[in-house]
Amino acid sequence: MRRFVILGHKAAISPEFNLSDLPGSAGRLDVLCRAIGAAFLLSHDLRRDVEVTLLLQDRVQIRLLGKQLRHLNPDERSTAALLKHALEKLGEEEVRSTPGIFIAQRSLPSILDRLWQLQAHSVILHEQGIPIDSFSIPSNPAFFLSDHSDFSADDEKTLSRLPRVSLGSQGLHTSQCITILHYLLDRRDQDESEDLVLCHKVWAETQAKLIQGLLADFHIPSNLVTQVPPSVLPMAINGLAEVQIKVCLRDLARAKEIIADYFQEEPLSESIPE
Ligand SMILES: C[S@@+](CC[C@H](N)C(=O)[O-])C[C@H]1O[C@@H](n2cnc3c(N)ncnc32)[C@H](O)[C@@H]1O
């Protein structure tokens, strides 16, 4: 499950706002509606394995659950209408306003507590966090993002123990961050489900390691696979053994180019060195 928690500092907590004035009377509810769209909407489909939790003014929680969600359309106005309808049902206990949308009075510590109980791994998205490329996104992640403004001092205090991750030095919109996170996680899921493919063969482990390092310089991960069963031929002919360099399918063409450029030879050359 991918979770996104979005803190709406000024967003309306009563339903008396004008659907034609989301940035104004609704306190930038347009930002939250765009974030909801980015979290759930695919072209002609919905992501079902997603939960979005909106926290409005640190008092009202609206939870949207992809598995049960109905009536979510790409336009912000109809999303805001779903939130308005939820706010009409607000009480202390959590209630369902429409399929997949639940509302309750909650605060940031209670959201953190629920995520902890669900064994979700909470992470803050922040321009000044550690670069996402140096961070291993945990399984079952819960990403905390702010709305159009920065996290408040109270938010910072409550979230101070969580890792902070950056998507670069440019300040992005909340919805853009969500799209990037989906892209990275989709890519990771795809890599994990696909077998690696053969990119190059060499006849010495040292050469294979050199190529592996070369690919790593270009951020291409690879695996080295030796085809010689050690029990039969411990180190093959003259101390040489065939080593296959395998990469993800999406990296194959680029990896072959890099190897060919480096050695200035055909990448799948299988010749045994003299
Ligand atoms: C529009 S930004 C917040 C406002 C912005 N800091 C400002 O006042 O200029 C919305 C949220 O998206 C996330 N965000 C924006 N840019 C980011 C980046 N480069 N890396 C990680 N998160 C980012 C943060 O959670 C941020 O609070």
The ligand as an SDF file (V2000), in Angstrom:
LIG
                    3D

 27 29  0  0  0  0  0  0  0  0999 V2000
    4.4440   23.7490   -2.6530 C   0  0  0  0  0  0  0  0  0  0  0  0
    5.4990   22.8640   -1.5940 S   0  0  0  0  0  0  0  0  0  0  0  0
    5.5460   23.8090   -0.0820 C   0  0  0  0  0  0  0  0  0  0  0  0
    5.7560   25.2040   -0.1780 C   0  0  0  0  0  0  0  0  0  0  0  0
    7.1360   25.7220   -0.4090 C   0  0  0  0  0  0  0  0  0  0  0  0
    8.1500   25.1670    0.4940 N   0  0  0  0  0  0  0  0  0  0  0  0
    7.1230   27.2230   -0.3240 C   0  0  0  0  0  0  0  0  0  0  0  0
    6.5590   27.8060    0.5960 O   0  0  0  0  0  0  0  0  0  0  0  0
    7.6550   27.8090   -1.2590 O   0  0  0  0  0  0  0  0  0  0  0  0
    4.5010   21.5490   -1.0990 C   0  0  0  0  0  0  0  0  0  0  0  0
    5.1550   20.3550   -0.4810 C   0  0  0  0  0  0  0  0  0  0  0  0
    5.6870   19.5160   -1.4780 O   0  0  0  0  0  0  0  0  0  0  0  0
    6.8420   18.8730   -0.9840 C   0  0  0  0  0  0  0  0  0  0  0  0
    7.9580   19.2790   -1.8370 N   0  0  0  0  0  0  0  0  0  0  0  0
    8.0260   20.3230   -2.6790 C   0  0  0  0  0  0  0  0  0  0  0  0
    9.1960   20.3360   -3.3220 N   0  0  0  0  0  0  0  0  0  0  0  0
    9.8940   19.2650   -2.8790 C   0  0  0  0  0  0  0  0  0  0  0  0
   11.1750   18.7340   -3.1780 C   0  0  0  0  0  0  0  0  0  0  0  0
   11.9960   19.3110   -4.0430 N   0  0  0  0  0  0  0  0  0  0  0  0
   11.5620   17.6070   -2.5230 N   0  0  0  0  0  0  0  0  0  0  0  0
   10.7460   17.0060   -1.6540 C   0  0  0  0  0  0  0  0  0  0  0  0
    9.5100   17.4660   -1.3410 N   0  0  0  0  0  0  0  0  0  0  0  0
    9.0970   18.5760   -1.9290 C   0  0  0  0  0  0  0  0  0  0  0  0
    7.0110   19.2780    0.4560 C   0  0  0  0  0  0  0  0  0  0  0  0
    6.3300   18.3550    1.2740 O   0  0  0  0  0  0  0  0  0  0  0  0
    6.3140   20.6090    0.4520 C   0  0  0  0  0  0  0  0  0  0  0  0
    5.8960   20.9890    1.7300 O   0  0  0  0  0  0  0  0  0  0  0  0
  1  2  1  0
  2  3  1  0
  2 10  1  0
  3  4  1  0
  4  5  1  0
  5  6  1  0
  5  7  1  0
  7  8  2  0
  7  9  1  0
 10 11  1  0
 11 12  1  0
 11 26  1  0
 12 13  1  0
 13 14  1  0
 13 24  1  0
 14 15  1  0
 14 23  1  0
 15 16  2  0
 16 17  1  0
 17 18  1  0
 17 23  2  0
 18 19  1  0
 18 20  2  0
 20 21  1  0
 21 22  2  0
 22 23  1  0
 24 25  1  0
 24 26  1  0
 26 27  1  0
M  CHG  2   2   1   9  -1
M  END
$$$$
